Every structure is written in structure tokens, then in C-alpha cells.
Amino acid sequence: MPDCIVIGGGVIGLLTARALWQAGMDVTVIERGCLGGESSWAGGGIVSPLYPWRYNDAINLLAEHSKQLYPDLVASLHSDSGIDCELLNSGMLYTDMDEWAAAEDWAKRWRHPVEVIESRSALEVIEPALHPDIRRAIWMPDVYQVRNPRLVQALHGSLLASGIHCLEHTEVIEILRSGGGVSGVCTARQSLHAKKVVVASGAWSANVMRGLANIAVQPVKGQMLMFKGEPGRVRTMVLSRGHYIIPRRDGHVLAGSTLENVGFDKQITAGARQTLSADACALVPELADMPIERHWSGLRPGTESGIPYICTHPEIEGLYIHAGHYRNGIVLGPASAQLMAEIVCGENTFCDASAYTIAADH
């Protein structure tokens, strides 16, 4: 019998399982589909909230801690799995000049370099492919990206190397209870017993918790495109009015993303493809010459404030919720998993965890 069952095999669930194993616990992960097959795979992998100055301190605190953890994490995962997650410092250009005052205040508070680039020649040094009509931008040189599908693969490899049991294509039908606490879970195939259960099921977490807690996690669809290019043609991430481009090391360029409140519908649409392509080409005209290799969608686990739940159930002993990271699962994941593991293990937490509880305003 494992010490803990983690329901959900996305980045949040996998990082949580790894952190619990490192703390000495025997862990089993149960995933309704493929490991990392939902929003973990579908996102862009920017290791920063898109507009960090718009977010609550609770988000920025986890984001900053995660940024410090990422280099050692990807190095360790590479050693465990042989997979390079491609953690790159691409930097980010923001064309939203009306955000400058807020960005400057945030950067001073969190001690990040940020500046306004005010000449076309200076912009061309950073990103030569940028549209010639863009002549001013906010530049944040220390924004990283990670190739999130590779991160999922590396996490899976690390868990396998550690002997952590992962059950894919296995849906949890019920969380079992005994007395005032949990006793395990019931799936369509079998019942599995454990005295601790962590719900980390992304956009499906509210469904898993139905009848046990009312958590405000809703699916928010995001569609993205991938252009097939050559390495080095685009080298910097660019963000404008919520849409962004992300150049990968191998020359692929991601363009995203939509925000759609359409329930669990993951269908891609011609309208989104047209809008995303047009917006991307307005930032980097060279993308018009690159074929669109892929168009997909994913479901983010949204909360109204964007603050995730990282907490114990207030009434059911041994039940924990780790969900609702919205657009920032990759950004917050390492720090969020550390905090969840500390809570599950009854250790002192590295930060005040009260903002992430069910009682907090999400």
C-alpha cells in the first residue's frame, strides 16, 4: 500500500509525486489519460506569468521561487531520464507600452532587470525579425522558457527511475473514506488504498472533488499554432495584447493563445487559426513564409484569481488539493510541488500557505 496516491499525471501531479518521493514517501500516480496529455503538453512553456505585474503576490512568490529551482530541476531530470528539457533564456519583448509603469514598479519590487528599448536599431539587435513598424518595446532579458512536452517526458522518466508507480488510462471514480479521513481511491479496475490522497487533476479537479469540496476550478480552452522554421530565424519571445510567439531551439515557433470559456470542448477552430496566425505574423512577418505544422488546443485549470489550491481539506484528514494553476502550471510547478509536499509531510513550509487554501478567495 502506498503512503500517498496522487490523482493526476500532469506536470503538477508528476512534480508533486517526485517531491513526495524525495521526502521519503511511497507514491502512486493515477492518470485518467496519458501522462502530461492535457494542459501540461499543450502550453507554451514560458517560465513567467505573461504579465507578472497583473498578478497577486501569491502567484509572484511561487513564480520567483520556481525560477530559482528550475536549473537544478532540469539538470536532475536530465540525469535521471536522459531527456533535455531545453531550458532557454530567450528573454521577452513586450509591445504593450501602456504596461510600462506597472512593469517598472514590479521589476523594482521583485528585483528583475527591465527597460524600455526606444530605437529600431536597438530592437533589431535583440530580435532582427521583429516587424519594422514596432519601434518601442519593454525588454525583460531574464525570461526563460522550457519545452514542456520534454519536461513531461523527463518527469516520467525520472519517476520510472525512482520506482514510482504510474497508472495511465485509469480514471478515479471515487475517493474512499473511512471515519474522518481518506482510505484510498476506487477506479473502474480496482480499489487502491492509501492514507493520503492528493487531487492534482487540472481542469478535472472539481469533478474529482464533487461531493467533498466546492473548489472553483473551471476549464478554460486555449488554442495554439506551431510554425516550422529554421533554427535562429526567430530567437526572442514576443508578447503583444495577450498573444505571444515562442521560438524553440530547433526552429519551430509557437504562437498562442486563445482564452475560451467553452467547458470541456477541445475542438480546434478555423477562426482561432486565422487570428493566431495573423497576430503572430504582425509581430514577426517571416512567419508568413513558414508552414503551420500543427494546431491544437488544451484546457487550463482556471480559477477566478489565478491562485491555485495548495492545501489540505479542512475536514477530511489525509485529503489534499493541488489544482487551479490556470495558465501558470509550468511557471509555478516546482515551487508549488515543494509547498504541497511540505504540507503533506507536515513540515514547515517555505512560505505562508494561507493564500492557497479552500478558505482563501479564489
N, C-alpha and C positions, 0 to 999 in steps of 0.2 A: 504494500500500500504506500503510495507516495505521500510525502509530507504536505504537498500542495498541488492542486490542479489549476492550471491557467487556461481559461476558456478564451480562445482567440489566438491565431497564429500569424498576426500581422507584426509589424515592427515593434509595436508597443508590447504585445504578448511575448514575442521572442526575446526582446531585451529584458523584460521582467523575469522570464524563466531563467535567463542566463545570470541575472543579478541574484536571484534566489539561490541558484545552484552555487554561485561563488560564495554565498553566505552559509553554505553547508546543508542546504535543503535538497531532498529528493523531489524532483518536479516532473509532472507530465503535462504536455501541451495538447489541447484538443481544438481542432480547427474544422469548421463546417465545410470548407472548400480546400483549395490549395494554400499552403503556407505563403503568406505575403501576396495573395492573389487579388486583393481588393485595393484599398486606397494606398497601401504601402508601396505597391508596384506602380500605381497609376500616377503618383505625384511627380513633381519636378525635382525634388531633392535639394532645394535651396536651404542652406543651414542658417536661416534667419527668417523671422517673420517678414512678410513682404514690406510692410510699413511698420517697423517696430515701435515707432513713436505713437502709433494709434492704439497700442495695446496696454492693458493693465500691468502693473508691476509684477503680478503673479506670473504672467507669461514671460516677461523680460528676464525675470530672475532665473527661471528654468532654461530659457534660451541661452543666457550667458554662461550658465554652468555647463550646459551641453557642449557649447563651443569649446570649452576647456577640455572636456572629456573626449571629444571626437578623435583627435590624432592618436592617442593611445588605444582607443577602441578599435579603430580600423587597422592599426598595426597588429593588435592582438587577434582580430578576426582573420587577418591575412595569414598569420602564423598558424591558426587553428585549421583554416579551411583551404588555404592556397588561393583564395579569391581576393583580388584587389578591388576595393570599393570605389576607387578613383575619387578620393577626397582632394578637391582642387580649390585653390584660391583664385577664383575668376574675377572677384570684385563685382560691384553692381553700380550701373549708371541709372539714375532716376531722372526722367524728363519732367516730372511734376514739380515745377519750380515754386508753386504755391505751397509746397510742403517744407520749404527750406527752413523757416523759423522753428517749426516743430522738430525737424530733423536735427538742427543745430543744438537745440536745448537737450534733446535726448542724447546726442553724442557726447555732450559735456558731462551729463549726469552719469552715463554708463562708460565713459572714457573710451570712446571709439573715434578713430580718425574720420572726418567727413569734411568735404569742401565743395564749393561751387566752382565748376570749370566754366569759364566765361569767354573762351575763344574757340573758334572752329579748329584751329591748328592744334590746340591742346587736347581737344576731344579726339582728334584723329590719331594722336599718339596712343590714347587709351584704346579706342576702337575705330580703326580706319573704315570699317564697313558701315558705320552709322549713317543714317540718312543725312544728306548735306543740309537740309533745312533745319536740323537740330543743331543749335549753336550755343546752348547753355544746358548744363545738367548738374545734378547733385552727384558727387562721386564718393562712394564708400569702398575703399580699396581692400578691406579685410572681410568681405562676404564670401563664404565658402559654398561649395556645392558638393554633394555626394551622389553617386549613381545608385539611386535607391533600389532598382532591381538586383544589382550586385550586392547591395547591403543585405537584402533579404536572403540571397543565396549564401552569403558569407555567414550570416547568423545561423542559418540552418546547418551549415557545415560545422560550425562551432558547437552547436548543441549536440549534433551527432557524435562529434569527437569527445564530448563530455559525458556521453551516455544518457542524455536527457531524452525521454521517450516522447515522440511527436505523433499524434494520431490525426491524419488528414482525412477529409471527406467524412467527417464524423460530427453530426450535429447534436448538441446538448438539448435534450427535450425538457429536462427538469433539474433544478438544483435540489439535492436531497437534504433534508433537515432531520435532526434528532435532538429533542429537547430544545434548548435555546440556541443551538448552533448548527452549522452545516455538517453533513456526514459524507458528502461526495456529490456525484452527478449521475444522471441517467441519460444514456444515449439510446439510439434505436437498436444498437447491437448489444449493449451491456451496461451494467452499473459499475462505476468506479468510485472507490471510497478514499476520502482524504478529510482531514480535519480543517483544512484551509482551502478556500477556492477564491481565485481572482478572476473577475469578469473583465476581460480586455478584448471585447468583441467588436470594437469600432462602431460603425453605424448601426449594427445589430444589437448593441448592448442593452438598449431599453427593452427590446423583445426578450432577451435572456433574463432580464431582471423583472419582467412583468409579474405582478403579484407580490413582489418582495420589496421593491422600492420604486418610486417615481423619479427617474432620472431624465433630465431634459436633453437627451441626445437624439438628434434627428439626422437623416441622410441628406446631404447637400451634393448634388451631382456636379462634377467638373469634367469638361471635355478638353482634350489636348491633341496637338499635332506633333509629328516628328518629320523634319526635313532631312533629306540625305545629302550631306555636303562633304567637303574635303577638310581634313584637319587644318586648323589655323585660319580658315576663311572668316570665321567669327570667333572671337576669343573672350568677350566680356558679356556678362549677363546685363540685360537692359530691361527696365520696368517703366511702363507708361500707362497711367489710368487703369491700373489693376491688371493689365496684360503684360506678359514678360516673354523674353526669349532666354534660353539656357544653352550655350554651346558645350557639347561634350568633347572629350579628348579625341575621339575617333572621327570628328567632323559632323556628326549628327547635331541638329539644333532642335530643341523642343520649343514649342510655342503654346502658351496657355494663359489663362484657363477661364472657362465659364463658371458661373455660380448659379445653379438652378435648383429650386425647391420643388422637386417633382417626385418625392417619395423614393421608392426603390427602383425606379425606372433608370436603366443604364444605357438605353439606346443612344447611339450617336446620330447627329442630325446634319443635314446639308447646310442649314443656316449657320450653325456653330462653326463648321469647317470653313465656310466663306468668311465669317467675321474674324476668326482666329488667324487665318491666312492673310487677310487684308491688313489687320493690325500689326502682324509680325513684319510684313513687307514694308509697312510705313516706318518701322524702326530700322530695318536693315534691308534695303532694296535687293541685295544679292539673293535673298531667299526666294525671290520670284523665279530665279533660274534653277532652283533646286527642286527636285520632285518631292512630293509629300509621300513618305514611306509608310506612315501609319497614322491612324486617327482612332482614339479610344476615349473611354470615359471611366470614372471611378466615383465612389460615394464616400464623401468625407463625413466623419462623425461630428456633426456640428452642435455646439451649444450657443446660446444667445450671446454670451460674453466672450466665447472662445476659450474660457478657462476650463481645463479638464477636471474630471473627478479623479482624485488620487487619495483614496480614503478607505476606512473600514466602514462596514454597515453599522448604523447607530444602534441596532437592536439585535442583529443576528451574529453571534460570535463565529469568527472564522471566515466571514464573507467580506470580500474586498472589491472595490470598483476602481477600475483603471481605464477610463474611457472619456471621449469627448474632446480630443485634441484638435479637432476641426482641420484647418489647413497646415497645422504645425506638428504633426506626428513625428516627422523626420527631425525637425528642429529641436523639439523638446524631449525626444525619446530617451537618450542616455540619462539625462538628469531626472526625468520623470520615473524611469525604471529604478534608479537608485533610491529615490524617495519612497516608491512603493515597496521595495524590498526592505527598507529600514522600518516602515510601518508594519509590514507583515511579520518581521522578525522581532518586533518590539524594541528596536534600538532607538537611540536619539537620532532625530532627523537633521539633515544638514541645513534645513531652513524651516521656517514656520509653515506648517502644513494646513493651517486653518482655512486658507483661501480655496482649497481643493476639496472640501468636504461637501456632503449632501446638504448640510445646513447653510452653506455659503450660497450667495446669489449667483447662479449660473445663467 
